[in-house]
């Protein structure tokens, strides 16, 4: 009887140990930058201060294109876009789209919405687009988007039950707004705002092939990097998409 009790207790502790390791395992993030300046020290400080456990490698375009190839995809768990890169060849388009469509999850931040102006499929990947010039999407001619620096943005949580937004209350963020940018109608909105000079939906999630994708319009500079709410959203996005 004692042996049986010991065996049950040992099995329970072993199971709890496995669960604990799974919950605290480190997520490897490929952070892709390029085409836009940012405060790297403060940005890395944000990544270092996330409430979960990640390791990250920051790689700029065009060097980052190599890491989307099949032989490198096991080197990281999640892709994070923080770039505004424009130049992309047809072969690079195919490799990047196939990488994400095949199941490599993606978190998109701020000016990444403004990237790859001449690649229509990019809209389908991230779920939205900032337009530097008038463009046509789904038969609609859409105007040039606009931005405004140094705005107190009142951010409302659209879906508090979603894992990305769980435990985050409505908050204010001193940030840069984008207005008249396109958001696909089939995304799941997570964050919205009524702040003048901003489009309504500023955070969403969607599926691209086998991959989960989360996009945040916010995240311009140091005030966003240092926001506890923004850090929590970012961590929960990374954790959920993986």
NUMI-245907 format. One record per residue (C-alpha): x negated, y negated, z negated. Coordinates in steps of 0.25 Angstrom, whole numbers, padded with zeros to 4 digits, always signed. Each point is the difference from the previous one (the first is absolute). Example, Ala and Ser with C-alpha at 12.3 -4.5 7.8 and 13.67 -1.06 7.14 Angstrom:
<zatis>
-0049+0018-0031-0006-0014+0002
</zatis>
This chain:
<zatis>
+0000+0000+0000-0011-0010-0004-0007+0004+0013+0012-0003+0008+0002-0014-0007-0014-0003+0003+0001+0003+0014+0012-0008+0002-0006-0012-0007-0013+0001+0008+0008+0001+0013+0008-0012-0004-0012-0008-0003-0007+0004+0013+0012-0004+0008+0000-0014-0007-0014-0001+0003+0002+0003+0015+0012-0011+0000-0009-0010-0007-0011+0002+0010+0010-0002+0011+0006-0012-0006-0014-0007-0002-0007+0005+0013-0007-0011+0008+0006-0005+0013-0010-0003+0010+0004-0013+0008-0006-0005+0013+0001-0015+0000+0000-0006+0014-0004-0015+0002-0004-0009+0011+0005-0012+0008+0003-0008-0013-0008-0006-0011+0003+0004-0015-0006-0001-0014-0006+0013+0000-0005-0001-0014+0014-0003-0005+0006+0010+0009-0009+0011-0005+0004-0004-0014+0014+0003+0003-0003+0013+0005-0009+0003-0012+0012-0004-0009+0011+0008+0006+0007+0008-0011-0003+0013+0006-0012+0007+0005-0006-0002+0014-0013+0000+0007-0001-0009+0012-0009-0003+0012+0001-0014+0007-0003+0001+0015+0002-0011+0010+0005+0001+0014-0005+0004+0010-0008+0010-0008+0012+0005-0007+0006+0006+0013-0010+0012-0001+0006+0004-0013+0014+0003+0006-0006+0011+0009+0003+0014-0004-0013+0004-0006+0000-0012-0010+0015+0001-0005-0003+0009-0012-0009-0010-0006+0011-0009-0005+0015+0002-0005+0006-0013+0003-0003-0011+0010+0002-0015-0005+0000-0011+0011-0004-0014-0004-0005-0004+0014+0005-0009+0011-0008+0006+0011+0005-0001+0014-0009+0007+0010+0003+0015+0002-0002+0009+0012+0010+0010+0005-0008+0011-0005-0001-0006-0014+0015-0003+0000+0003+0015+0003-0010+0005-0011+0005-0010-0011+0015+0003+0003-0003+0015+0000-0007-0001-0013+0012-0006-0007+0011+0007+0008-0007+0013-0004+0001-0003-0015-0010-0010-0005+0008-0009-0009-0002-0015+0001+0002-0013-0009+0000-0013+0008-0003-0013-0006+0003-0014+0004-0008-0005+0012+0000+0014+0006+0014-0003+0005-0007-0010+0009-0009+0010+0007-0001+0006+0013+0008-0010+0008-0001+0008+0013+0004+0014-0006+0015+0002+0000-0001+0013-0008-0006-0007-0012+0014-0005-0003+0005+0014-0001-0011+0004-0009+0001-0011-0010+0014-0004+0002-0001-0015+0003-0008-0010+0007-0005-0015-0001+0000-0006+0014-0011-0010+0004+0008-0002+0013+0014+0002+0004+0003+0015+0003+0011+0010+0004+0004+0011-0009+0011+0010+0003+0005-0010+0011+0000-0012-0010-0009-0012+0003-0006-0004-0014-0006-0013-0003-0014-0003-0006-0001+0003-0015-0005-0010-0010-0007-0001-0013-0002-0009-0012-0011+0000-0011+0002-0002-0015+0014+0004-0002+0007+0005-0013+0007+0012+0006+0012+0005-0008-0001+0015+0003+0012+0009-0003+0000+0015-0001+0010+0006+0010+0000+0014-0005-0005+0002-0014+0002+0015+0001-0011+0002+0010-0013+0005-0005-0008-0011+0007+0008-0011-0008+0004+0008-0013-0002-0008-0013-0003-0013+0008+0010-0011-0003+0002-0012+0009-0012-0009-0001-0006-0013+0006-0013+0000+0008-0009-0012+0005-0003+0005+0014+0001-0003+0015+0014+0002+0007+0003+0005+0014+0013-0004+0007+0007+0005+0012-0009+0013+0000+0007+0012+0005+0004+0012-0009+0006+0012+0007+0015+0003-0004-0003+0014-0004-0010-0002-0011+0004+0001-0015-0001-0014-0006-0007+0000-0014-0003-0015-0002+0008-0012+0004-0001-0015-0002+0009-0012+0002-0012-0010-0001+0001-0010+0011-0010+0002+0011+0000+0015-0001+0007+0011+0007+0009+0008-0009-0006+0014+0000-0014-0001-0005-0003+0015-0004+0005+0013+0006-0003+0014+0002+0002+0009+0012-0004+0013+0006-0009+0001+0012-0001+0015+0005-0004+0008-0013-0006-0012-0007+0006-0009-0010-0003-0015+0002+0002-0012-0010-0001-0014+0005-0002-0013-0009+0001-0013+0007-0006-0006-0013-0015+0000-0004-0007-0012+0006-0010-0004-0011-0005+0001-0014+0014-0004-0007+0006+0013+0006-0013+0008-0003+0002-0004-0015+0015+0002-0001+0003+0012-0009+0013+0002+0008-0007+0000+0013-0011+0010-0005+0011+0009-0005+0007+0000+0013-0013+0003+0007-0003+0011-0009+0013+0007+0001+0000-0002+0015-0013+0007+0001+0005+0011-0009+0013+0002+0007-0005+0001+0014-0010+0010-0002
</zatis>
